[in-house]
Amino acid sequence: MHACLIDIYRKEDPVTIGKRQLLVSASENLNFICDLRKLCFDTHSPIKGKDLATFKLKYNILSRQELREALTVNIPKFMDILKQTVSCVGCRRGVERLITSHSSNAFLTFDPIQIDSGLKISVSDELIENPQLLGTLLYRHQETLTSFQDNNLKNKTRCGLHLLDSFRSKPFSEYWIEVWKLMKMPCREEITVIETSILRATLENYLLKHKFCQECRTKVEKAYKLLIEDGGTVSKEKGFSSALYSNIRKCETDKHIHIPKKIQFIDNLIRKAEPEINGIHSKFMERHAKTLEIAQEEVLTCVGIVLYERLKRLYINMREEERACQVFSAISVHALYRNLNYMIEEKQGFSNLELLICEMSREEERKERKNLEKRIKKKMKKEVKKCERNSKEFDECNYNHAEFANSSSSTPEGSEISCGNKCCDNQEICEYDNSFKFLSLQEMLEHLTYDDDCYIPEDVICHHKVSEKQIHQQRQELRQNLRKNFDNLRFRKKSQICEVNC
């Protein structure tokens, strides 16, 4: 724990609660003022340089009135953010209780964050006028929020502090000294003052719990009377041990006793009381006090029970209030920062999200263009393979045609056949210059390179799609003519062979 107890708060004589201070209860009528200066907001190391310049750019976009509106969050909106961010039910309830108490009492616990009676969270005017302090408050708010979140929840609804058995795993007698060290001397003096009425009520419950017989009960009541009347210093009673009541002072006028502030003495009292409170000694177990010294021990056990309950309640309340203050501080700064960014984006006309969407759209367009180029290249490879296959069939057909023409060039039918093929109609195709070397489509495709700005124009693709059906029809007609001429050649060849054999 980082908080400390600095003073006592009495309803009949109230003390002004200053900045970063909070009330913590130890019992029904015993309250302390807890100092939280080491918690909440870090404004001791203001931002500088680049961080300050970046924040000033945002700060100067809005006017002072707009800044006040931006740095104001209503409680319902705050609670929505709290539910989204904090999973622990106990932490959320602690923050709700904190808001309720501070909105009615107007404490300055979270200065410069303020909670007014209109259920609104805002910042002080002094902070709005100083961009460096305001930037320091809002700087790295997400890291601050994450540091206060308990990510290792043992179940889905409670953190380690608010589990039902969180304070049972370790005996309180082993760590009560932690809260004792966080108390200033006036607080230690106040918590060790026990009213006789409280001690008498605790003693009565103790006697009934353990079913003391009448004789033992009389001895215990006598030991109690010696403590509150004579202070336990001098007594001629048989079996009385003055060492047990040493240093315990009584105040008859105020009707209370003062326990010595010695750590060893208090530790002994707490260890006496712990088995009774934890239930180690069964409530049905009968107890006896045959001597006055044993009766004195029983009275001291009741004194230890009062101290034990006060210190443990104080320890638990301090931890819970400290946790609630940390969560409230982080969530409030986070909510104010979100509201400020929303107002700035609304005034600028665009947001960081819109800029991100535009950047993502440009990236998607670039990827789509690359994918289109890959598809075109893949399609061209298929067309090249198809053309090469057709060209090979066409060459074989021409070879057979030429061989047959040479064998039958002496007959008029052969000359008609050699010139009847449609592929020989164009003289320019047949009489090309053999000295010129043409690249094949495969070689052209291999030498083709694609840059980011190199792609097939859209009008070429459209023209290809329009004329694709016509090109396909022409190819089919050419193939049919080739097939027909080839069949005619085969038929005439067979006819000639039959005439020779005959």
One Martini backbone bead per residue (centre of mass of N, CA, C, O) as a GRO file, in nm:
protein
  502
    1MET     BB    1   0.099   0.035   0.018
    2HIS     BB    2   0.077   0.411  -0.027
    3ALA     BB    3  -0.089   0.495   0.190
    4CYS     BB    4  -0.179   0.724   0.468
    5LEU     BB    5  -0.221   0.806   0.812
    6ILE     BB    6  -0.266   1.148   0.958
    7ASP     BB    7  -0.566   1.151   1.093
    8ILE     BB    8  -0.849   1.247   1.277
    9TYR     BB    9  -1.212   1.193   1.252
   10ARG     BB   10  -1.463   1.409   1.390
   11LYS     BB   11  -1.790   1.501   1.409
   12GLU     BB   12  -1.766   1.714   1.650
   13ASP     BB   13  -1.453   1.775   1.514
   14PRO     BB   14  -1.395   1.870   1.221
   15VAL     BB   15  -1.180   1.817   0.948
   16THR     BB   16  -1.021   1.930   0.685
   17ILE     BB   17  -1.029   1.804   0.362
   18GLY     BB   18  -0.799   1.772   0.136
   19LYS     BB   19  -0.597   1.706  -0.101
   20ARG     BB   20  -0.572   1.378  -0.151
   21GLN     BB   21  -0.815   1.293   0.053
   22LEU     BB   22  -0.950   1.037   0.288
   23LEU     BB   23  -1.193   0.835   0.430
   24VAL     BB   24  -1.137   0.593   0.700
   25SER     BB   25  -1.258   0.301   0.853
   26ALA     BB   26  -1.247   0.112   1.179
   27SER     BB   27  -1.530   0.203   1.287
   28GLU     BB   28  -1.818   0.348   1.368
   29ASN     BB   29  -1.643   0.592   1.551
   30LEU     BB   30  -1.374   0.546   1.356
   31ASN     BB   31  -1.182   0.792   1.179
   32PHE     BB   32  -0.964   0.851   0.897
   33ILE     BB   33  -0.704   1.022   0.731
   34CYS     BB   34  -0.616   0.973   0.394
   35ASP     BB   35  -0.323   0.972   0.201
   36LEU     BB   36  -0.287   1.013  -0.186
   37ARG     BB   37  -0.020   1.140  -0.324
   38LYS     BB   38   0.104   0.859  -0.450
   39LEU     BB   39  -0.145   0.870  -0.620
   40CYS     BB   40  -0.322   0.881  -0.907
   41PHE     BB   41  -0.164   1.167  -1.016
   42ASP     BB   42   0.103   1.257  -1.243
   43THR     BB   43   0.253   1.603  -1.201
   44HIS     BB   44   0.579   1.610  -1.141
   45SER     BB   45   0.639   1.518  -1.459
   46PRO     BB   46   0.642   1.702  -1.709
   47ILE     BB   47   0.602   1.755  -2.025
   48LYS     BB   48   0.821   1.755  -2.319
   49GLY     BB   49   0.877   1.865  -2.622
   50LYS     BB   50   0.724   1.666  -2.840
   51ASP     BB   51   0.480   1.606  -2.659
   52LEU     BB   52   0.399   1.902  -2.612
   53ALA     BB   53   0.367   1.987  -2.912
   54THR     BB   54   0.145   1.781  -2.985
   55PHE     BB   55  -0.064   1.880  -2.773
   56LYS     BB   56  -0.085   2.181  -2.864
   57LEU     BB   57  -0.221   2.127  -3.133
   58LYS     BB   58  -0.484   2.029  -2.999
   59TYR     BB   59  -0.535   2.263  -2.796
   60ASN     BB   60  -0.563   2.501  -3.029
   61ILE     BB   61  -0.831   2.409  -3.172
   62LEU     BB   62  -0.970   2.488  -2.912
   63SER     BB   63  -1.153   2.648  -2.707
   64ARG     BB   64  -1.224   2.708  -2.385
   65GLN     BB   65  -1.519   2.613  -2.397
   66GLU     BB   66  -1.462   2.350  -2.554
   67LEU     BB   67  -1.275   2.231  -2.340
   68ARG     BB   68  -1.483   2.212  -2.113
   69GLU     BB   69  -1.671   2.020  -2.270
   70ALA     BB   70  -1.458   1.797  -2.333
   71LEU     BB   71  -1.379   1.797  -2.002
   72THR     BB   72  -1.674   1.643  -1.982
   73VAL     BB   73  -1.835   1.381  -1.785
   74ASN     BB   74  -2.080   1.176  -1.739
   75ILE     BB   75  -2.170   0.917  -1.540
   76PRO     BB   76  -2.299   0.714  -1.742
   77LYS     BB   77  -2.054   0.711  -1.933
   78PHE     BB   78  -1.848   0.624  -1.721
   79MET     BB   79  -1.988   0.350  -1.652
   80ASP     BB   80  -1.959   0.225  -1.931
   81ILE     BB   81  -1.648   0.227  -1.934
   82LEU     BB   82  -1.612   0.062  -1.675
   83LYS     BB   83  -1.751  -0.202  -1.778
   84GLN     BB   84  -1.554  -0.240  -2.028
   85THR     BB   85  -1.273  -0.240  -1.851
   86VAL     BB   86  -1.387  -0.364  -1.580
   87SER     BB   87  -1.443  -0.690  -1.438
   88CYS     BB   88  -1.467  -0.624  -1.148
   89VAL     BB   89  -1.716  -0.591  -0.918
   90GLY     BB   90  -1.574  -0.464  -0.670
   91CYS     BB   91  -1.447  -0.221  -0.818
   92ARG     BB   92  -1.711  -0.095  -0.921
   93ARG     BB   93  -1.845  -0.054  -0.643
   94GLY     BB   94  -1.624   0.128  -0.525
   95VAL     BB   95  -1.661   0.358  -0.732
   96GLU     BB   96  -1.959   0.416  -0.678
   97ARG     BB   97  -1.922   0.489  -0.378
   98LEU     BB   98  -1.722   0.720  -0.427
   99ILE     BB   99  -1.908   0.904  -0.598
  100THR     BB  100  -2.138   0.938  -0.394
  101SER     BB  101  -1.971   1.068  -0.158
  102HIS     BB  102  -1.837   1.309  -0.330
  103SER     BB  103  -2.095   1.450  -0.443
  104SER     BB  104  -2.198   1.531  -0.143
  105ASN     BB  105  -1.906   1.648  -0.009
  106ALA     BB  106  -1.684   1.784  -0.190
  107PHE     BB  107  -1.418   1.657  -0.234
  108LEU     BB  108  -1.041   1.670  -0.308
  109THR     BB  109  -0.919   1.386  -0.388
  110PHE     BB  110  -0.894   1.430  -0.735
  111ASP     BB  111  -0.712   1.647  -0.777
  112PRO     BB  112  -0.825   1.800  -1.073
  113ILE     BB  113  -1.060   1.620  -1.029
  114GLN     BB  114  -1.420   1.655  -1.056
  115ILE     BB  115  -1.727   1.618  -0.847
  116ASP     BB  116  -2.039   1.704  -0.890
  117SER     BB  117  -2.380   1.729  -0.817
  118GLY     BB  118  -2.445   1.674  -1.142
  119LEU     BB  119  -2.288   1.422  -1.232
  120LYS     BB  120  -1.983   1.536  -1.305
  121ILE     BB  121  -1.677   1.513  -1.486
  122SER     BB  122  -1.389   1.721  -1.427
  123VAL     BB  123  -1.181   2.005  -1.454
  124SER     BB  124  -0.994   2.247  -1.371
  125ASP     BB  125  -0.923   2.570  -1.465
  126GLU     BB  126  -0.618   2.561  -1.420
  127LEU     BB  127  -0.570   2.325  -1.623
  128ILE     BB  128  -0.689   2.455  -1.882
  129GLU     BB  129  -0.471   2.701  -1.882
  130ASN     BB  130  -0.256   2.448  -1.876
  131PRO     BB  131  -0.110   2.249  -2.111
  132GLN     BB  132   0.108   2.094  -1.951
  133LEU     BB  133  -0.072   1.976  -1.722
  134LEU     BB  134  -0.284   1.849  -1.908
  135GLY     BB  135  -0.085   1.667  -2.064
  136THR     BB  136   0.016   1.512  -1.814
  137LEU     BB  137  -0.258   1.385  -1.739
  138LEU     BB  138  -0.304   1.250  -2.046
  139TYR     BB  139  -0.044   1.109  -2.054
  140ARG     BB  140  -0.040   0.783  -2.092
  141HIS     BB  141  -0.328   0.660  -2.015
  142GLN     BB  142  -0.316   0.361  -2.110
  143GLU     BB  143  -0.086   0.267  -1.923
  144THR     BB  144  -0.229   0.339  -1.659
  145LEU     BB  145  -0.472   0.157  -1.700
  146THR     BB  146  -0.320  -0.117  -1.731
  147SER     BB  147  -0.173  -0.114  -1.447
  148PHE     BB  148  -0.471  -0.140  -1.288
  149GLN     BB  149  -0.521  -0.402  -1.417
  150ASP     BB  150  -0.654  -0.735  -1.369
  151ASN     BB  151  -0.559  -1.001  -1.575
  152ASN     BB  152  -0.547  -1.226  -1.328
  153LEU     BB  153  -0.817  -1.374  -1.307
  154LYS     BB  154  -0.966  -1.632  -1.120
  155ASN     BB  155  -1.222  -1.508  -1.236
  156LYS     BB  156  -1.476  -1.330  -1.416
  157THR     BB  157  -1.557  -1.114  -1.151
  158ARG     BB  158  -1.275  -1.126  -0.978
  159CYS     BB  159  -1.024  -1.022  -0.801
  160GLY     BB  160  -0.784  -1.074  -0.563
  161LEU     BB  161  -0.911  -0.869  -0.353
  162HIS     BB  162  -1.238  -0.975  -0.400
  163LEU     BB  163  -1.213  -1.232  -0.281
  164LEU     BB  164  -1.337  -1.425  -0.028
  165ASP     BB  165  -1.021  -1.552   0.037
  166SER     BB  166  -0.802  -1.313   0.047
  167PHE     BB  167  -0.786  -1.296   0.394
  168ARG     BB  168  -0.730  -1.626   0.458
  169SER     BB  169  -0.445  -1.728   0.361
  170LYS     BB  170  -0.341  -1.517   0.582
  171PRO     BB  171  -0.254  -1.423   0.874
  172PHE     BB  172  -0.294  -1.121   1.039
  173SER     BB  173  -0.048  -1.149   1.243
  174GLU     BB  174   0.169  -1.114   0.990
  175TYR     BB  175   0.040  -0.802   0.869
  176TRP     BB  176  -0.039  -0.568   1.075
  177ILE     BB  177   0.224  -0.391   1.056
  178GLU     BB  178   0.158  -0.241   0.794
  179VAL     BB  179  -0.063  -0.048   0.905
  180TRP     BB  180   0.103   0.065   1.143
  181LYS     BB  181   0.325   0.212   0.961
  182LEU     BB  182   0.090   0.407   0.819
  183MET     BB  183   0.077   0.548   1.103
  184LYS     BB  184   0.043   0.800   1.286
  185MET     BB  185   0.058   0.881   1.612
  186PRO     BB  186  -0.242   0.977   1.654
  187CYS     BB  187  -0.361   0.711   1.535
  188ARG     BB  188  -0.237   0.514   1.739
  189GLU     BB  189  -0.366   0.634   1.989
  190GLU     BB  190  -0.667   0.601   1.901
  191ILE     BB  191  -0.672   0.282   1.843
  192THR     BB  192  -0.576   0.220   2.162
  193VAL     BB  193  -0.859   0.320   2.240
  194ILE     BB  194  -1.087   0.173   2.482
  195GLU     BB  195  -1.399   0.136   2.553
  196THR     BB  196  -1.582   0.000   2.806
  197SER     BB  197  -1.838  -0.073   2.648
  198ILE     BB  198  -1.699  -0.244   2.428
  199LEU     BB  199  -1.553  -0.442   2.619
  200ARG     BB  200  -1.809  -0.546   2.766
  201ALA     BB  201  -1.952  -0.664   2.513
  202THR     BB  202  -1.725  -0.860   2.433
  203LEU     BB  203  -1.722  -1.020   2.702
  204GLU     BB  204  -2.012  -1.127   2.696
  205ASN     BB  205  -1.984  -1.288   2.431
  206TYR     BB  206  -1.753  -1.467   2.532
  207LEU     BB  207  -1.901  -1.603   2.776
  208LEU     BB  208  -2.135  -1.724   2.603
  209LYS     BB  209  -1.972  -1.887   2.397
  210HIS     BB  210  -1.805  -2.065   2.643
  211LYS     BB  211  -1.969  -2.138   2.898
  212PHE     BB  212  -1.936  -2.018   3.172
  213CYS     BB  213  -1.929  -2.053   3.480
  214GLN     BB  214  -2.005  -1.887   3.762
  215GLU     BB  215  -1.723  -1.886   3.889
  216CYS     BB  216  -1.561  -1.799   3.635
  217ARG     BB  217  -1.723  -1.546   3.574
  218THR     BB  218  -1.650  -1.396   3.835
  219LYS     BB  219  -1.344  -1.380   3.780
  220VAL     BB  220  -1.357  -1.224   3.512
  221GLU     BB  221  -1.510  -0.975   3.623
  222LYS     BB  222  -1.291  -0.904   3.826
  223ALA     BB  223  -1.062  -0.857   3.621
  224TYR     BB  224  -1.212  -0.628   3.475
  225LYS     BB  225  -1.242  -0.437   3.721
  226LEU     BB  226  -0.937  -0.405   3.777
  227LEU     BB  227  -0.877  -0.266   3.502
  228ILE     BB  228  -1.093  -0.012   3.507
  229GLU     BB  229  -1.028   0.092   3.808
  230ASP     BB  230  -0.699   0.033   3.874
  231GLY     BB  231  -0.530  -0.050   3.605
  232GLY     BB  232  -0.357  -0.302   3.717
  233THR     BB  233  -0.134  -0.218   3.944
  234VAL     BB  234  -0.301  -0.262   4.225
  235SER     BB  235  -0.328  -0.574   4.415
  236LYS     BB  236  -0.448  -0.818   4.682
  237GLU     BB  237  -0.525  -1.039   4.517
  238LYS     BB  238  -0.544  -1.363   4.467
  239GLY     BB  239  -0.354  -1.435   4.174
  240PHE     BB  240  -0.250  -1.166   4.089
  241SER     BB  241  -0.113  -1.011   3.780
  242SER     BB  242   0.050  -0.717   3.710
  243ALA     BB  243   0.203  -0.781   3.437
  244LEU     BB  244  -0.051  -0.804   3.248
  245TYR     BB  245  -0.138  -0.478   3.315
  246SER     BB  246   0.091  -0.338   3.215
  247ASN     BB  247   0.061  -0.006   3.085
  248ILE     BB  248  -0.239   0.012   3.152
  249ARG     BB  249  -0.464   0.271   3.112
  250LYS     BB  250  -0.697   0.478   3.285
  251CYS     BB  251  -1.029   0.654   3.232
  252GLU     BB  252  -1.293   0.743   3.419
  253THR     BB  253  -1.418   0.991   3.286
  254ASP     BB  254  -1.404   0.859   2.977
  255LYS     BB  255  -1.425   0.551   2.973
  256HIS     BB  256  -1.116   0.431   2.928
  257ILE     BB  257  -0.839   0.269   2.765
  258HIS     BB  258  -0.475   0.233   2.737
  259ILE     BB  259  -0.275   0.101   2.503
  260PRO     BB  260   0.021   0.013   2.441
  261LYS     BB  261   0.258   0.103   2.164
  262LYS     BB  262   0.368  -0.186   2.158
  263ILE     BB  263   0.434  -0.429   1.940
  264GLN     BB  264   0.456  -0.681   2.123
  265PHE     BB  265   0.193  -0.643   2.281
  266ILE     BB  266  -0.003  -0.634   2.036
  267ASP     BB  267   0.079  -0.907   1.916
  268ASN     BB  268  -0.019  -1.079   2.155
  269LEU     BB  269  -0.317  -0.995   2.140
  270ILE     BB  270  -0.372  -1.090   1.845
  271ARG     BB  271  -0.290  -1.392   1.892
  272LYS     BB  272  -0.516  -1.443   2.100
  273ALA     BB  273  -0.767  -1.358   1.902
  274GLU     BB  274  -0.751  -1.524   1.635
  275PRO     BB  275  -0.881  -1.801   1.711
  276GLU     BB  276  -1.161  -1.679   1.781
  277ILE     BB  277  -1.227  -1.548   1.499
  278ASN     BB  278  -1.149  -1.811   1.309
  279GLY     BB  279  -1.261  -2.078   1.477
  280ILE     BB  280  -1.064  -2.272   1.629
  281HIS     BB  281  -1.245  -2.218   1.865
  282SER     BB  282  -1.509  -2.351   1.958
  283LYS     BB  283  -1.827  -2.241   2.053
  284PHE     BB  284  -1.877  -2.521   2.230
  285MET     BB  285  -1.641  -2.465   2.405
  286GLU     BB  286  -1.538  -2.492   2.717
  287ARG     BB  287  -1.452  -2.258   2.973
  288HIS     BB  288  -1.193  -2.175   3.224
  289ALA     BB  289  -1.138  -1.979   3.553
  290LYS     BB  290  -0.982  -2.068   3.843
  291THR     BB  291  -0.806  -1.815   3.818
  292LEU     BB  292  -0.710  -1.484   3.804
  293GLU     BB  293  -0.497  -1.510   3.583
  294ILE     BB  294  -0.681  -1.646   3.374
  295ALA     BB  295  -0.888  -1.416   3.372
  296GLN     BB  296  -0.690  -1.206   3.260
  297GLU     BB  297  -0.645  -1.350   2.988
  298GLU     BB  298  -0.939  -1.324   2.893
  299VAL     BB  299  -0.945  -1.016   2.888
  300LEU     BB  300  -0.711  -0.981   2.687
  301THR     BB  301  -0.856  -1.125   2.458
  302CYS     BB  302  -1.077  -0.906   2.429
  303VAL     BB  303  -0.883  -0.678   2.363
  304GLY     BB  304  -0.770  -0.820   2.105
  305ILE     BB  305  -1.037  -0.827   1.949
  306VAL     BB  306  -1.072  -0.523   1.916
  307LEU     BB  307  -0.803  -0.469   1.773
  308TYR     BB  308  -0.832  -0.667   1.542
  309GLU     BB  309  -1.090  -0.547   1.412
  310ARG     BB  310  -0.977  -0.266   1.358
  311LEU     BB  311  -0.722  -0.331   1.188
  312LYS     BB  312  -0.856  -0.505   0.971
  313ARG     BB  313  -1.064  -0.302   0.872
  314LEU     BB  314  -0.855  -0.088   0.798
  315TYR     BB  315  -0.698  -0.257   0.593
  316ILE     BB  316  -0.931  -0.320   0.398
  317ASN     BB  317  -1.025  -0.026   0.344
  318MET     BB  318  -0.758   0.079   0.230
  319ARG     BB  319  -0.736  -0.114  -0.012
  320GLU     BB  320  -1.012  -0.046  -0.142
  321GLU     BB  321  -0.975   0.262  -0.168
  322GLU     BB  322  -0.717   0.252  -0.330
  323ARG     BB  323  -0.834   0.095  -0.569
  324ALA     BB  324  -1.069   0.288  -0.637
  325CYS     BB  325  -0.887   0.536  -0.697
  326GLN     BB  326  -0.725   0.412  -0.927
  327VAL     BB  327  -0.960   0.345  -1.114
  328PHE     BB  328  -1.088   0.624  -1.132
  329SER     BB  329  -0.845   0.775  -1.243
  330ALA     BB  330  -0.808   0.611  -1.504
  331ILE     BB  331  -1.100   0.633  -1.623
  332SER     BB  332  -1.132   0.941  -1.625
  333VAL     BB  333  -0.893   1.004  -1.813
  334HIS     BB  334  -0.991   0.827  -2.044
  335ALA     BB  335  -1.263   0.973  -2.091
  336LEU     BB  336  -1.147   1.258  -2.143
  337TYR     BB  337  -0.968   1.180  -2.384
  338ARG     BB  338  -1.192   1.078  -2.569
  339ASN     BB  339  -1.360   1.341  -2.574
  340LEU     BB  340  -1.139   1.524  -2.689
  341ASN     BB  341  -1.090   1.373  -2.957
  342TYR     BB  342  -1.380   1.397  -3.062
  343MET     BB  343  -1.388   1.709  -3.080
  344ILE     BB  344  -1.148   1.742  -3.272
  345GLU     BB  345  -1.257   1.568  -3.508
  346GLU     BB  346  -1.520   1.727  -3.547
  347LYS     BB  347  -1.376   1.999  -3.624
  348GLN     BB  348  -1.193   1.888  -3.864
  349GLY     BB  349  -1.379   1.648  -4.027
  350PHE     BB  350  -1.181   1.424  -3.927
  351SER     BB  351  -1.027   1.108  -3.874
  352ASN     BB  352  -0.812   0.859  -3.807
  353LEU     BB  353  -1.000   0.643  -3.923
  354GLU     BB  354  -1.031   0.765  -4.205
  355LEU     BB  355  -0.732   0.761  -4.278
  356LEU     BB  356  -0.704   0.454  -4.251
  357ILE     BB  357  -0.911   0.381  -4.469
  358CYS     BB  358  -0.767   0.516  -4.706
  359GLU     BB  359  -0.506   0.355  -4.683
  360MET     BB  360  -0.641   0.076  -4.719
  361SER     BB  361  -0.760   0.132  -5.001
  362ARG     BB  362  -0.491   0.176  -5.148
  363GLU     BB  363  -0.379  -0.103  -5.081
  364GLU     BB  364  -0.604  -0.266  -5.220
  365GLU     BB  365  -0.562  -0.154  -5.505
  366ARG     BB  366  -0.272  -0.252  -5.540
  367LYS     BB  367  -0.335  -0.554  -5.500
  368GLU     BB  368  -0.543  -0.577  -5.730
  369ARG     BB  369  -0.350  -0.501  -5.959
  370LYS     BB  370  -0.154  -0.736  -5.915
  371ASN     BB  371  -0.363  -0.962  -5.952
  372LEU     BB  372  -0.439  -0.883  -6.244
  373GLU     BB  373  -0.159  -0.927  -6.365
  374LYS     BB  374  -0.141  -1.226  -6.294
  375ARG     BB  375  -0.393  -1.316  -6.454
  376ILE     BB  376  -0.295  -1.219  -6.731
  377LYS     BB  377  -0.036  -1.383  -6.743
  378LYS     BB  378  -0.171  -1.659  -6.713
  379LYS     BB  379  -0.353  -1.632  -6.967
  380MET     BB  380  -0.123  -1.591  -7.172
  381LYS     BB  381   0.009  -1.865  -7.131
  382LYS     BB  382  -0.231  -2.030  -7.229
  383GLU     BB  383  -0.242  -1.901  -7.515
  384VAL     BB  384   0.041  -1.983  -7.600
  385LYS     BB  385   0.002  -2.289  -7.579
  386LYS     BB  386  -0.236  -2.299  -7.780
  387CYS     BB  387  -0.089  -2.175  -8.025
  388GLU     BB  388   0.140  -2.381  -8.040
  389ARG     BB  389  -0.045  -2.623  -8.092
  390ASN     BB  390  -0.176  -2.512  -8.351
  391SER     BB  391   0.090  -2.465  -8.507
  392LYS     BB  392   0.178  -2.759  -8.510
  393GLU     BB  393  -0.069  -2.867  -8.667
  394PHE     BB  394  -0.028  -2.678  -8.910
  395ASP     BB  395   0.255  -2.783  -8.992
  396GLU     BB  396   0.172  -3.076  -9.038
  397CYS     BB  397  -0.032  -3.014  -9.260
  398ASN     BB  398   0.171  -2.877  -9.455
  399TYR     BB  399   0.357  -3.118  -9.486
  400ASN     BB  400   0.151  -3.315  -9.605
  401HIS     BB  401   0.073  -3.136  -9.838
  402ALA     BB  402   0.353  -3.116  -9.971
  403GLU     BB  403   0.403  -3.421 -10.011
  404PHE     BB  404   0.153  -3.472 -10.186
  405ALA     BB  405   0.214  -3.261 -10.406
  406ASN     BB  406   0.481  -3.393 -10.509
  407SER     BB  407   0.346  -3.675 -10.586
  408SER     BB  408   0.093  -3.499 -10.761
  409SER     BB  409   0.196  -3.273 -10.982
  410SER     BB  410   0.121  -3.417 -11.270
  411THR     BB  411  -0.164  -3.371 -11.192
  412PRO     BB  412  -0.442  -3.179 -11.198
  413GLU     BB  413  -0.550  -3.251 -10.920
  414GLY     BB  414  -0.297  -3.178 -10.758
  415SER     BB  415  -0.291  -2.876 -10.830
  416GLU     BB  416  -0.565  -2.817 -10.703
  417ILE     BB  417  -0.496  -2.905 -10.419
  418SER     BB  418  -0.250  -2.720 -10.364
  419CYS     BB  419  -0.448  -2.455 -10.416
  420GLY     BB  420  -0.717  -2.524 -10.234
  421ASN     BB  421  -0.592  -2.420  -9.987
  422LYS     BB  422  -0.658  -2.163  -9.774
  423CYS     BB  423  -0.358  -2.115  -9.658
  424CYS     BB  424  -0.256  -2.031  -9.974
  425ASP     BB  425  -0.388  -1.748 -10.061
  426ASN     BB  426  -0.151  -1.595  -9.928
  427GLN     BB  427   0.150  -1.481 -10.060
  428GLU     BB  428   0.289  -1.330  -9.819
  429ILE     BB  429   0.307  -1.576  -9.628
  430CYS     BB  430   0.469  -1.772  -9.828
  431GLU     BB  431   0.691  -1.513  -9.903
  432TYR     BB  432   0.890  -1.497  -9.682
  433ASP     BB  433   1.174  -1.406  -9.510
  434ASN     BB  434   1.413  -1.633  -9.392
  435SER     BB  435   1.629  -1.430  -9.266
  436PHE     BB  436   1.407  -1.364  -9.063
  437LYS     BB  437   1.378  -1.361  -8.708
  438PHE     BB  438   1.134  -1.496  -8.507
  439LEU     BB  439   0.959  -1.475  -8.221
  440SER     BB  440   0.817  -1.643  -7.998
  441LEU     BB  441   0.572  -1.631  -7.763
  442GLN     BB  442   0.741  -1.748  -7.531
  443GLU     BB  443   0.981  -1.549  -7.566
  444MET     BB  444   0.819  -1.292  -7.530
  445LEU     BB  445   0.715  -1.362  -7.238
  446GLU     BB  446   0.998  -1.388  -7.105
  447HIS     BB  447   1.080  -1.077  -7.186
  448LEU     BB  448   0.854  -0.990  -7.009
  449THR     BB  449   0.792  -0.700  -6.804
  450TYR     BB  450   0.685  -0.591  -6.469
  451ASP     BB  451   0.558  -0.312  -6.339
  452ASP     BB  452   0.371  -0.105  -6.143
  453ASP     BB  453   0.300   0.077  -6.426
  454CYS     BB  454   0.258  -0.200  -6.587
  455TYR     BB  455  -0.019  -0.244  -6.814
  456ILE     BB  456  -0.304  -0.326  -6.956
  457PRO     BB  457  -0.516  -0.166  -7.115
  458GLU     BB  458  -0.856  -0.126  -7.109
  459ASP     BB  459  -0.919  -0.108  -7.423
  460VAL     BB  460  -0.783  -0.375  -7.501
  461ILE     BB  461  -0.956  -0.561  -7.330
  462CYS     BB  462  -1.228  -0.481  -7.456
  463HIS     BB  463  -1.160  -0.555  -7.749
  464HIS     BB  464  -1.109  -0.854  -7.690
  465LYS     BB  465  -1.391  -0.922  -7.583
  466VAL     BB  466  -1.548  -0.844  -7.842
  467SER     BB  467  -1.355  -1.025  -8.056
  468GLU     BB  468  -1.353  -1.323  -7.947
  469LYS     BB  469  -1.588  -1.457  -8.106
  470GLN     BB  470  -1.479  -1.405  -8.391
  471ILE     BB  471  -1.209  -1.553  -8.364
  472HIS     BB  472  -1.329  -1.828  -8.294
  473GLN     BB  473  -1.486  -1.864  -8.561
  474GLN     BB  474  -1.242  -1.852  -8.753
  475ARG     BB  475  -1.097  -2.096  -8.636
  476GLN     BB  476  -1.320  -2.303  -8.698
  477GLU     BB  477  -1.320  -2.267  -9.002
  478LEU     BB  478  -1.025  -2.344  -9.052
  479ARG     BB  479  -1.043  -2.630  -8.936
  480GLN     BB  480  -1.264  -2.737  -9.126
  481ASN     BB  481  -1.107  -2.697  -9.390
  482LEU     BB  482  -0.868  -2.871  -9.319
  483ARG     BB  483  -1.028  -3.131  -9.275
  484LYS     BB  484  -1.159  -3.144  -9.558
  485ASN     BB  485  -0.899  -3.147  -9.733
  486PHE     BB  486  -0.773  -3.393  -9.602
  487ASP     BB  487  -1.001  -3.593  -9.679
  488ASN     BB  488  -0.978  -3.555  -9.986
  489LEU     BB  489  -0.690  -3.652 -10.011
  490ARG     BB  490  -0.734  -3.936  -9.904
  491PHE     BB  491  -0.946  -4.028 -10.112
  492ARG     BB  492  -0.775  -3.985 -10.374
  493LYS     BB  493  -0.545  -4.168 -10.298
  494LYS     BB  494  -0.710  -4.428 -10.282
  495SER     BB  495  -0.816  -4.422 -10.576
  496GLN     BB  496  -0.537  -4.442 -10.715
  497ILE     BB  497  -0.452  -4.712 -10.594
  498CYS     BB  498  -0.687  -4.878 -10.707
  499GLU     BB  499  -0.628  -4.825 -11.012
  500VAL     BB  500  -0.347  -4.953 -11.017
  501ASN     BB  501  -0.426  -5.240 -10.920
  502CYS     BB  502  -0.635  -5.278 -11.160
   0.00000   0.00000   0.00000
